Amino acid sequence: MCKLVSFPVWLGLSLVWTAIVAYLGYTSAPYVPMDVSASDPATVEALRAATTKHALMYGLLAAGPPAIALVFGQLFCRRG
């Protein structure tokens, strides 16, 4: 089983997963609509907060599952 799911396979699947999450994160990034003043301090702060939350959420979504799969893969392959 460990030979079937090797490190290169994990790396390839992780890169594909990260690319998909990056695309979805890029296409759903927060922005300021044209009918809202972009120089208003409250708008700037709201956009900064939304952008920070968005980046953290998609960053964890991109890195979390591959890291968990790597840890479980190493645990199961050592025992097997």
Protein Blocks (a to p, Z undefined) as FASTA:
>chain_A
ZZmmcfklmmmmmmmmmmmmmmmmmmmcccddfkbcfkbmklmmmmmmmmmmmmmmmmmm
mmmmmmmmmmmmmmmmmmZZ
